[in-house]
Amino acid sequence: MLSGRRLDLLDPSPMDIEIEDIAHGLARVARWNGQTVGEHPFSVAQHSLVVEEIVAHVQPDIEPRWRLAALLHDAPEYVVGDMISPFKAALGLDYRTFEGRLETAIHVRFGLPARSPHSVERAIKVADRACAYFEAVALAGFSEAEALELFGAPPAGFHANVEPVTPAIAQARYVHRFELLSEAAGFTSAAQAFDTE
């Protein structure tokens, strides 16, 4: 990693995870494998920011720590990339186990429980599909009817900004949002628990 950390992908340690590495990687991973309109790809970092917004829109009273979990929902992709769900399923249980270990290390690193409650995971999944709807229509050439069939209707009253930005802007926005949510959740010291400086 650019931070100097060396992450063992088969046995990831929370001590080797830094938010700057996550943000850097996610800002450079393209959603839809880059098959989108615009000068820049729409990154997983941007997608994660929108998913967190949707979760907060749908559940305005949700705790900041669960909003942080929403922001980090695709964090493992900073090292494994973004694969479509059918391909993940084709790879089988070993891939899901591998991704789950990495997600657990990320959660522990930033003061979250290893697994989010089922209700939170469900809310994140709903928001993830809603964001995919907005991306499909605005960026990936899908008609509204196709997107509705594949992803379902987005939440009423929410309009996502899915305009692609540069990796540097996406990275800065991701880190900034992480810092705000960590502070709101009271995890400032937990996020620094493994700092070595």
HELIX and SHEET records of a PDB file:
HELIX    1   1 PRO A   14  ASP A   16  5                                   3    
HELIX    2   2 ILE A   19  LEU A   26  1                                   8    
HELIX    3   3 ARG A   31  GLY A   34  5                                   4    
HELIX    4   4 VAL A   44  VAL A   58  1                                  15    
HELIX    5   5 PRO A   64  LEU A   71  1                                   8    
HELIX    6   6 GLU A   77  VAL A   80  1                                   4    
HELIX    7   7 SER A   85  LEU A   91  1                                   7    
HELIX    8   8 LEU A   93  ARG A  109  1                                  17    
HELIX    9   9 HIS A  118  ALA A  138  1                                  21    
HELIX   10  10 GLU A  144  PHE A  151  1                                   8    
HELIX   11  11 PRO A  167  ALA A  185  1                                  19    
HELIX   12  12 THR A  188  ALA A  191  1                                   4    
END                                                                             
